[in-house]
Amino acid sequence: MKLESNGIGINVREQGAANLALVFLHYWGGSSRTWDGVTGELAGNFRSIAIDQRGWGDSDAPSQGYTLADLADDAQGVIDTLHLNNYVVVGHSMGGKVAQLLASRRPRGLAGVVLVAPSPPSPTLLPDEQRAAMTSAYDSRESIEFVLDNVLTANRLDPALREQVIADSLRGAPAAKVAWPNAIMREDIVADVARIDVPVAVIAGARDQVDLLVRLQAELLPRIAGAQLHVVPDTGHLSPLEAPRALAAIIRSFVAGLAAGA
């Protein structure tokens, strides 16, 4: 379904029914269906709400408005429209940085945050040549397949998931494709994340080449009080696709801990 949020239409995929909701934010190049394997595992326990971020999937693609704050405002608008008053935000990669900013605002009803292979709050500064390569990474099927096999995953995805990744990446709006490498990943929210006051779980792939475990240990974990790290073995950056069952188990355990703490 499509909801009006922050002045545009945001597509939302929802399943399950429970008092606690999980709000899923995808990576740069993905869509709400990136989370299908995880939400399928959790459907019997939680209400899952997966969002197509602006410019991706079936959400609107305005020509501008692709800052981190815009993406966080979009997600908050969905949360408000659905009247969620007890929820956990689950963000992957780019979606993980969006989740950090959203949580730093201390919105009402936020019970916890799960950061999956998240981009850290500090700016990611790349040489111009590498940034240009990222900007064109999703230009063609061939370029996507190269990045998928050599950067994003540690294990070859099955054919259906490969086609899904290729289709989602190709479909992204031009403004959304360039915003992450040229602007959003360079934003500095270190001061913001110090305000996060809910439990946080961080899930890292042991073989992630994008948001490396050592970088998360240096630049993310010390800046979020009490954040707990979970490492998924033999897994790359696309853990929601490579290891959905392992992610679902960690999320389920994290939420159980929230309930026990409450």
Rosetta silent file (secondary structure, phi, psi, omega in degrees, C-alpha in Angstrom):
SEQUENCE: MKLESNGIGINVREQGAANLALVFLHYWGGSSRTWDGVTGELAGNFRSIAIDQRGWGDSDAPSQGYTLADLADDAQGVIDTLHLNNYVVVGHSMGGKVAQLLASRRPRGLAGVVLVAPSPPSPTLLPDEQRAAMTSAYDSRESIEFVLDNVLTANRLDPALREQVIADSLRGAPAAKVAWPNAIMREDIVADVARIDVPVAVIAGARDQVDLLVRLQAELLPRIAGAQLHVVPDTGHLSPLEAPRALAAIIRSFVAGLAAGA
SCORE:     score description
SCORE:     0.000 S_00000001
   1 L     0.000  155.918 -178.978    0.000    0.000    0.000 S_00000001
   2 E  -111.540  130.118 -178.992    1.079    3.577   -0.554 S_00000001
   3 E  -116.835  145.291  173.419    0.937    6.127    2.263 S_00000001
   4 E   -76.218  124.712 -178.709    1.308    9.890    2.164 S_00000001
   5 E  -149.359  125.905  175.761    4.426   10.782    4.132 S_00000001
   6 L    55.168   33.891  174.962    6.494   13.944    4.222 S_00000001
   7 L    86.429    1.822  178.051    4.729   15.248    1.117 S_00000001
   8 E  -135.770  172.758  177.210    5.255   12.191   -1.108 S_00000001
   9 E   -91.087  122.499  179.079    3.896    8.669   -1.550 S_00000001
  10 E  -111.936  124.476  179.545    5.849    5.996    0.324 S_00000001
  11 E   -81.399  137.564 -176.350    5.156    2.354   -0.502 S_00000001
  12 E  -131.384  134.197  173.621    4.816    0.005    2.465 S_00000001
  13 E  -110.654  124.307 -173.236    4.656   -3.802    2.617 S_00000001
  14 E  -126.206  139.943  173.623    2.993   -5.084    5.779 S_00000001
  15 E  -151.861  159.588  179.836    2.425   -8.535    7.203 S_00000001
  16 L    78.721  167.864  178.918    1.662  -10.139   10.535 S_00000001
  17 L  -147.883  125.385  179.177   -0.216   -8.737   13.511 S_00000001
  18 L  -166.105  166.794  179.272    1.125   -8.074   16.979 S_00000001
  19 L   -66.896  -36.516 -179.257    1.370   -5.366   19.593 S_00000001
  20 L   -98.780  132.479 -179.770    5.002   -4.684   18.705 S_00000001
  21 E  -107.280  147.520  173.066    5.845   -3.620   15.143 S_00000001
  22 E  -111.077  123.790 -178.638    9.149   -3.927   13.293 S_00000001
  23 E  -107.167  117.475 -172.024    9.841   -1.132   10.796 S_00000001
  24 E  -104.664  130.720  178.824   12.366   -2.156    8.130 S_00000001
  25 E  -120.008  127.006 -170.649   14.566    0.259    6.150 S_00000001
  26 L   -89.593  173.613 -178.881   16.552   -1.118    3.202 S_00000001
  27 L   -82.089  167.822  175.497   20.035   -0.568    1.789 S_00000001
  28 L   -64.891  112.861 -176.500   21.098    1.701   -1.096 S_00000001
  29 L   110.336  -12.411 -176.691   19.962   -0.223   -4.149 S_00000001
  30 L   -98.848 -159.633  177.456   17.339   -2.338   -2.418 S_00000001
  31 L  -158.976 -177.798  178.992   13.631   -2.116   -1.700 S_00000001
  32 H   -58.733  -30.791 -177.065   11.106   -3.286    0.854 S_00000001
  33 H   -75.537   -8.606  171.097   11.292   -6.794   -0.614 S_00000001
  34 H   -54.577  -29.361 -174.502   14.953   -7.046    0.418 S_00000001
  35 H   -91.775    1.820 -172.465   13.497   -7.997    3.800 S_00000001
  36 H   -55.520  -41.875 -179.506   11.102  -10.722    2.600 S_00000001
  37 H   -64.127  -36.473  179.677   13.235  -13.590    3.895 S_00000001
  38 H   -74.823  -48.067 -177.899   13.526  -11.978    7.329 S_00000001
  39 H   -66.278  -30.817  176.105    9.903  -10.854    7.649 S_00000001
  40 H   -62.845  -38.269  177.803    8.741  -14.279    6.503 S_00000001
  41 H   -68.384  -29.213 -173.238   10.608  -15.838    9.421 S_00000001
  42 H   -99.688   -3.999 -170.645    9.102  -13.332   11.857 S_00000001
  43 L   -56.977  -32.094 -178.392    5.532  -13.156   10.531 S_00000001
  44 L   -77.360  -11.586 -174.939    4.119  -15.370   13.260 S_00000001
  45 L  -112.594  -28.476 -170.769    5.561  -13.219   16.029 S_00000001
  46 L  -138.477  163.553  167.319    5.469   -9.590   14.930 S_00000001
  47 E   -89.563  118.834 -177.377    3.829   -7.014   12.741 S_00000001
  48 E  -107.573  131.151 -178.759    6.396   -6.245   10.037 S_00000001
  49 E  -127.834  107.075 -178.947    6.341   -2.998    8.064 S_00000001
  50 E  -105.568  132.001 -172.332    8.913   -2.730    5.269 S_00000001
  51 E  -108.700  136.077  164.434    9.315    0.621    3.527 S_00000001
  52 L   -83.282  114.141  178.852   10.452    1.500    0.014 S_00000001
  53 L   -70.363  155.264 -173.989   12.599    4.553    0.659 S_00000001
  54 L   -51.226  134.806 -179.755   12.056    7.495   -1.676 S_00000001
  55 L    86.936   -2.700 -178.989   13.364    6.842   -5.170 S_00000001
  56 L  -127.261  155.323  178.475   13.369    3.057   -4.707 S_00000001
  57 L    56.982 -133.753 -177.284   10.784    0.331   -5.265 S_00000001
  58 L   -99.575    8.557  177.468    7.258    1.669   -5.674 S_00000001
  59 L   -77.503  160.129  177.689    7.730    4.861   -3.664 S_00000001
  60 L   -62.819  156.240 -178.055    7.630    8.278   -5.305 S_00000001
  61 L  -129.176   78.197  177.914   10.883    9.635   -6.707 S_00000001
  62 L   -63.795  161.784 -178.043   11.018   13.418   -6.361 S_00000001
  63 L   -76.157  -16.215  179.256   13.847   15.226   -8.123 S_00000001
  64 L  -146.888  176.091  179.840   15.261   16.464   -4.818 S_00000001
  65 L    94.414   45.233 -177.184   15.030   15.891   -1.078 S_00000001
  66 L  -116.910   36.287  173.017   17.507   13.039   -0.592 S_00000001
  67 L   -82.696  167.977  177.104   19.281   14.086    2.583 S_00000001
  68 H   -60.118  -39.526  179.585   19.485   11.796    5.584 S_00000001
  69 H   -63.567  -38.128  177.772   16.927   13.988    7.342 S_00000001
  70 H   -61.171  -45.313 -178.840   14.509   13.597    4.419 S_00000001
  71 H   -66.113  -38.650  177.012   14.728    9.804    4.598 S_00000001
  72 H   -66.515  -38.835  177.901   14.258    9.839    8.377 S_00000001
  73 H   -64.021  -39.541  177.572   11.260   12.166    7.990 S_00000001
  74 H   -58.896  -48.061 -179.005    9.732    9.773    5.432 S_00000001
  75 H   -64.065  -42.553  179.208   10.050    6.846    7.833 S_00000001
  76 H   -63.610  -36.297  177.507    8.671    8.856   10.748 S_00000001
  77 H   -62.137  -40.367  176.456    5.726    9.898    8.605 S_00000001
  78 H   -63.677  -45.693  179.219    4.873    6.254    7.925 S_00000001
  79 H   -58.474  -43.130 -179.709    5.165    5.453   11.635 S_00000001
  80 H   -68.795  -41.868 -179.290    2.873    8.350   12.517 S_00000001
  81 H   -63.282  -36.340  179.066    0.327    7.527    9.803 S_00000001
  82 L   -85.035    0.409  177.882    0.094    3.934   11.021 S_00000001
  83 L    55.033   44.281  178.390   -0.201    5.182   14.627 S_00000001
  84 L   -76.706  128.779  179.602    2.583    2.906   15.862 S_00000001
  85 L  -123.585    7.936  176.494    3.146    3.315   19.586 S_00000001
  86 L  -156.918   98.147 -171.844    5.427    0.327   20.254 S_00000001
  87 E  -149.956  157.977  175.196    7.968   -0.402   17.561 S_00000001
  88 E  -120.139  133.085  176.341   11.560   -1.315   16.724 S_00000001
  89 E   -94.477  130.063  179.260   13.330    0.189   13.717 S_00000001
  90 E  -118.105  113.165 -176.395   15.512   -2.232   11.727 S_00000001
  91 E  -121.251  135.851 -179.031   17.855   -0.528    9.268 S_00000001
  92 E  -110.804  124.383  173.302   20.298   -2.079    6.804 S_00000001
  93 L    58.240 -113.014  174.231   23.374   -0.211    5.504 S_00000001
  94 H   -56.120  -43.377  177.768   22.012    3.153    4.277 S_00000001
  95 H   -61.202  -27.507  176.220   18.819    2.296    6.129 S_00000001
  96 H   -69.230  -35.853  177.273   20.958    1.770    9.217 S_00000001
  97 H   -71.828  -37.724  174.789   22.222    5.333    9.066 S_00000001
  98 H   -60.337  -44.323 -179.136   18.648    6.555    8.583 S_00000001
  99 H   -61.695  -37.716  178.969   17.615    4.495   11.627 S_00000001
 100 H   -62.950  -45.315 -179.912   20.366    6.074   13.727 S_00000001
 101 H   -65.916  -42.954  179.550   19.205    9.598   12.942 S_00000001
 102 H   -59.293  -46.742 -178.691   15.563    8.707   13.511 S_00000001
 103 H   -65.190  -32.236 -179.241   16.365    7.111   16.882 S_00000001
 104 H   -64.674  -19.939  178.531   18.464   10.114   17.930 S_00000001
 105 L   -81.359   -5.763  179.354   15.283   12.199   17.803 S_00000001
 106 L    53.387   55.518 -179.002   13.818    9.991   20.550 S_00000001
 107 L   -67.918  149.129  179.229   10.411    9.536   18.898 S_00000001
 108 L   -63.671  134.706  176.339    7.514    8.418   21.041 S_00000001
 109 L    94.485  -11.652  179.528    6.916    4.676   20.924 S_00000001
 110 E   -72.446  121.089 -177.505   10.414    3.659   19.831 S_00000001
 111 E  -100.429  -24.292 -177.700   11.395    0.615   21.887 S_00000001
 112 E  -177.334  173.119 -178.371   14.701   -0.322   20.264 S_00000001
 113 E  -137.586  137.337  172.432   16.871   -0.288   17.152 S_00000001
 114 E  -118.486  120.519 -178.668   18.506   -3.054   15.134 S_00000001
 115 E  -107.898  114.991 -176.185   21.331   -1.933   12.854 S_00000001
 116 E  -104.724  116.122 -177.855   22.220   -4.469   10.164 S_00000001
 117 L    43.334   52.126 -170.313   25.594   -3.881    8.456 S_00000001
 118 L   -77.544  148.225  165.792   24.989   -0.183    9.134 S_00000001
 119 L   -69.743  132.689 -177.040   26.840    2.737    7.687 S_00000001
 120 L   -69.874  166.561 -177.278   28.460    4.380   10.731 S_00000001
 121 L   -71.888  -21.798  178.323   27.452    7.840   11.944 S_00000001
 122 L   -76.635  156.368 -179.433   30.780    9.369   10.929 S_00000001
 123 L   -63.922  140.664  171.685   31.247   10.513    7.318 S_00000001
 124 L   -96.348  109.667 -175.093   32.420    7.933    4.797 S_00000001
 125 L  -106.237  118.565 -177.194   35.057    9.766    2.790 S_00000001
 126 L  -117.020  153.089  171.553   36.181    8.119   -0.442 S_00000001
 127 L   -59.571  150.843 -176.988   38.641    9.133   -3.155 S_00000001
 128 H   -55.217  -38.018 -178.629   36.935   10.847   -6.090 S_00000001
 129 H   -65.049  -42.374  179.441   37.638    7.891   -8.364 S_00000001
 130 H   -69.253  -37.974  178.318   36.009    5.412   -5.994 S_00000001
 131 H   -64.908  -39.724  177.761   33.027    7.698   -5.441 S_00000001
 132 H   -63.876  -38.703  178.170   32.532    8.011   -9.204 S_00000001
 133 H   -64.592  -40.139  177.283   32.629    4.221   -9.520 S_00000001
 134 H   -63.165  -42.055 -177.435   29.949    3.909   -6.837 S_00000001
 135 H   -58.910  -32.091 -178.572   27.781    6.499   -8.561 S_00000001
 136 L  -101.210    7.864 -173.914   27.703    4.357  -11.728 S_00000001
 137 L   -62.893  -28.733 -176.986   27.542    0.981   -9.961 S_00000001
 138 L  -107.567   26.002 -176.360   23.843    0.499  -10.698 S_00000001
 139 L   -77.148  -28.090 -175.368   23.853    1.782  -14.292 S_00000001
 140 L  -147.010  164.717  177.275   23.567   -1.581  -16.039 S_00000001
 141 H   -58.750  -41.785 -177.260   22.896   -5.229  -15.417 S_00000001
 142 H   -64.580  -43.069 -179.839   26.577   -5.976  -15.961 S_00000001
 143 H   -67.120  -36.695  178.530   27.780   -3.370  -13.449 S_00000001
 144 H   -66.762  -43.839  179.975   25.281   -4.583  -10.843 S_00000001
 145 H   -61.911  -38.583  178.454   26.326   -8.206  -11.294 S_00000001
 146 H   -62.890  -48.731 -179.218   29.978   -7.241  -10.830 S_00000001
 147 H   -64.363  -40.001 -179.054   29.269   -5.345   -7.599 S_00000001
 148 H   -61.328  -44.784 -175.224   26.957   -8.075   -6.356 S_00000001
 149 H   -82.509  -26.736 -172.691   29.511  -10.832   -6.838 S_00000001
 150 H  -109.163  -12.799 -176.647   32.676   -8.948   -5.893 S_00000001
 151 H  -129.277  -49.903 -167.447   31.582   -6.477   -3.213 S_00000001
 152 H   -80.217  -30.107 -174.309   28.126   -6.988   -1.764 S_00000001
 153 L  -123.775  154.183  172.646   27.982  -10.713   -1.035 S_00000001
 154 L  -101.687  -13.505 -179.062   30.215  -13.419    0.379 S_00000001
 155 L  -135.046  139.024 -179.216   27.996  -16.171   -1.030 S_00000001
 156 L   -66.338  127.987  179.162   26.355  -16.409   -4.425 S_00000001
 157 L   -74.302  156.189  176.349   22.623  -15.742   -4.156 S_00000001
 158 L   -68.728  160.286 -171.660   20.153  -18.109   -5.719 S_00000001
 159 H   -54.659  -40.349 -178.062   18.947  -17.065   -9.197 S_00000001
 160 H   -65.090  -41.852  179.230   15.633  -15.573   -8.053 S_00000001
 161 H   -69.909  -35.781  175.497   17.295  -13.354   -5.444 S_00000001
 162 H   -59.186  -46.130 -179.931   19.991  -12.296   -7.919 S_00000001
 163 H   -64.020  -35.655  177.783   17.291  -11.166  -10.340 S_00000001
 164 H   -63.779  -46.870  179.633   15.530   -9.314   -7.538 S_00000001
 165 H   -61.109  -44.283 -179.466   18.694   -7.408   -6.602 S_00000001
 166 H   -62.773  -45.535 -178.953   19.385   -6.533  -10.242 S_00000001
 167 H   -64.363  -44.611  179.789   15.821   -5.355  -10.836 S_00000001
 168 H   -62.162  -41.986 -177.463   15.697   -3.269   -7.655 S_00000001
 169 H   -68.641  -40.997  178.620   19.049   -1.635   -8.404 S_00000001
 170 H   -65.700  -34.489 -173.437   18.158   -0.827  -12.003 S_00000001
 171 H   -74.245  -19.036 -176.677   14.803    0.596  -10.984 S_00000001
 172 L   -55.772  142.130  179.039   16.214    3.191   -8.606 S_00000001
 173 L   -69.347  146.170  179.823   15.606    6.811   -9.575 S_00000001
 174 H   -51.781  -42.561 -178.982   18.681    8.717  -10.798 S_00000001
 175 H   -64.137  -36.287  179.344   18.455   11.179   -7.888 S_00000001
 176 H   -71.847  -36.251 -179.238   18.337    8.331   -5.362 S_00000001
 177 H   -65.658  -39.256 -176.404   21.263    6.537   -6.973 S_00000001
 178 H   -85.656  -20.389 -173.689   23.594    9.539   -6.789 S_00000001
 179 H   -64.710  -41.706 -175.553   22.464   10.834   -3.395 S_00000001
 180 H   -65.359  -58.261 -177.233   24.085    8.131   -1.273 S_00000001
 181 H   -67.908  -26.504 -174.401   27.689    8.165   -2.583 S_00000001
 182 H   -98.158  -13.450 -176.480   27.745   11.907   -3.200 S_00000001
 183 L  -142.025  -62.692 -168.097   25.914   13.252   -0.164 S_00000001
 184 H   -62.743  -43.891 -177.224   24.260   11.007    2.434 S_00000001
 185 H   -66.887  -15.884  179.847   27.224    8.771    3.229 S_00000001
 186 H   -91.732   -5.405 -179.404   29.280   11.927    3.795 S_00000001
 187 L   -71.532  144.773 -178.053   26.875   13.326    6.415 S_00000001
 188 L  -108.737  112.203  178.592   28.151   13.503    9.988 S_00000001
 189 L  -121.170   26.224 -179.236   25.653   12.473   12.677 S_00000001
 190 H   -57.632  -45.012 -179.329   28.149   11.542   15.406 S_00000001
 191 H   -66.587  -33.399 -178.741   26.762   14.180   17.770 S_00000001
 192 H   -66.748  -46.681 -171.842   23.204   13.065   17.059 S_00000001
 193 H   -67.260  -17.445  176.131   23.635    9.362   17.844 S_00000001
 194 L   -63.985  -15.640 -178.375   24.904   10.175   21.325 S_00000001
 195 L   -89.613   -6.994 -179.018   21.258   11.020   22.126 S_00000001
 196 L   -62.415  127.522 -174.443   19.927    7.524   21.373 S_00000001
 197 L  -125.695   23.947  176.199   18.342    6.289   24.583 S_00000001
 198 L  -121.811  161.261  177.644   16.880    2.893   23.641 S_00000001
 199 L   -60.130  143.477 -178.125   18.578   -0.524   23.384 S_00000001
 200 E  -132.109  130.187  171.707   20.512   -1.064   20.161 S_00000001
 201 E  -109.906  136.498  177.792   21.642   -4.306   18.509 S_00000001
 202 E  -116.036  125.851 -179.584   24.269   -4.198   15.764 S_00000001
 203 E  -114.179  121.776 -178.057   24.481   -7.128   13.331 S_00000001
 204 E  -121.455  141.735  171.724   27.610   -7.450   11.205 S_00000001
 205 E   -82.362  132.207 -177.043   28.570   -9.947    8.532 S_00000001
 206 L   -62.068  -24.937 -178.224   31.968  -11.448    9.262 S_00000001
 207 L  -114.359   25.672  178.267   32.918  -11.109    5.576 S_00000001
 208 L   -67.964  125.045  178.431   31.309   -7.734    4.885 S_00000001
 209 L   -98.008   -6.064 -176.192   33.500   -5.699    2.505 S_00000001
 210 L   -96.067  -63.855  175.853   31.345   -2.542    2.627 S_00000001
 211 L  -108.790   86.534 -171.961   30.817   -1.725    6.294 S_00000001
 212 L   -62.937  145.998  179.624   33.682   -3.666    7.767 S_00000001
 213 H   -54.808  -43.234 -177.999   33.441   -5.165   11.243 S_00000001
 214 H   -64.856  -32.978  179.007   36.578   -3.321   12.380 S_00000001
 215 H   -72.120  -39.683  177.279   35.108    0.015   11.279 S_00000001
 216 H   -63.190  -38.481  179.118   31.856   -0.622   13.121 S_00000001
 217 H   -66.701  -29.715 -177.329   33.852   -1.515   16.235 S_00000001
 218 H   -90.023  -37.385 -168.395   35.822    1.722   15.957 S_00000001
 219 H  -114.550  -10.445  179.335   33.263    4.241   14.716 S_00000001
 220 L  -113.046  -58.184 -172.561   29.803    2.995   15.687 S_00000001
 221 H   -56.896  -41.761 -179.340   29.802    0.888   18.836 S_00000001
 222 H   -68.963  -14.629 -173.785   31.674    3.390   21.069 S_00000001
 223 H   -98.663   -7.492  178.103   29.256    6.150   20.094 S_00000001
 224 L  -120.252  109.162 -174.263   25.981    4.410   20.996 S_00000001
 225 L   -57.381  127.014  174.410   25.748    3.640   24.679 S_00000001
 226 L    77.802    4.312 -179.447   25.123   -0.024   25.396 S_00000001
 227 L   -60.781  134.471 -177.428   25.033   -1.154   21.755 S_00000001
 228 E  -109.158  130.823 -176.807   25.471   -4.921   21.509 S_00000001
 229 E   -96.272  136.249  173.453   27.330   -6.517   18.585 S_00000001
 230 E  -127.008  129.160 -178.914   26.311   -9.768   16.882 S_00000001
 231 E  -110.452  125.883  178.070   28.500  -11.232   14.135 S_00000001
 232 E   -95.931  117.384 -176.040   27.022  -13.543   11.499 S_00000001
 233 L   -68.019  153.078  173.631   29.739  -15.890   10.217 S_00000001
 234 L    50.969   41.675 -176.480   30.534  -16.400    6.525 S_00000001
 235 L  -134.923  140.511  179.310   28.206  -13.555    5.506 S_00000001
 236 L   -94.156 -151.274 -174.905   28.749  -10.441    3.414 S_00000001
 237 L   -73.055  -31.934 -176.519   27.016   -7.073    3.261 S_00000001
 238 L   -91.016   54.188 -178.210   23.645   -8.347    2.037 S_00000001
 239 H   -58.966  -31.668  176.223   22.897  -10.376    5.146 S_00000001
 240 H   -61.064  -24.672  178.108   19.096   -9.945    4.810 S_00000001
 241 H   -97.905  -34.322 -177.930   19.412  -11.951    1.594 S_00000001
 242 H   -79.805  -36.548 -173.215   22.371  -14.170    2.506 S_00000001
 243 L  -140.868   56.349 -175.815   21.365  -15.126    6.044 S_00000001
 244 H   -62.173  -35.079 -178.742   17.707  -14.175    6.699 S_00000001
 245 H   -67.825  -40.697  178.535   17.136  -16.935    9.236 S_00000001
 246 H   -64.610  -42.080  177.833   20.150  -15.885   11.313 S_00000001
 247 H   -62.077  -45.396 -178.852   19.021  -12.240   11.245 S_00000001
 248 H   -60.369  -38.737 -179.865   15.491  -13.190   12.235 S_00000001
 249 H   -65.051  -41.145  179.328   16.797  -15.218   15.186 S_00000001
 250 H   -66.972  -42.841  179.031   18.872  -12.270   16.451 S_00000001
 251 H   -62.840  -43.392  179.781   15.954   -9.847   16.037 S_00000001
 252 H   -61.313  -43.436  179.324   13.602  -12.232   17.830 S_00000001
 253 H   -66.181  -39.577  179.303   16.039  -12.597   20.729 S_00000001
 254 H   -62.172  -45.688 -179.682   16.597   -8.821   20.892 S_00000001
 255 H   -65.765  -37.548  176.987   12.864   -8.128   21.091 S_00000001
 256 H   -61.392  -37.798  177.279   12.453  -10.823   23.753 S_00000001
 257 H   -65.389  -36.927  176.206   15.128   -8.997   25.751 S_00000001
 258 H   -61.520  -44.991 -179.030   13.212   -5.736   25.419 S_00000001
 259 H   -62.974  -41.043 -179.569   10.094   -7.407   26.789 S_00000001
 260 H   -66.982  -38.706  178.366   12.050   -8.928   29.676 S_00000001
 261 H   -66.039  -36.906  178.792   13.622   -5.562   30.476 S_00000001
 262 L   -67.162    0.000    0.000   10.273   -3.844   30.453 S_00000001
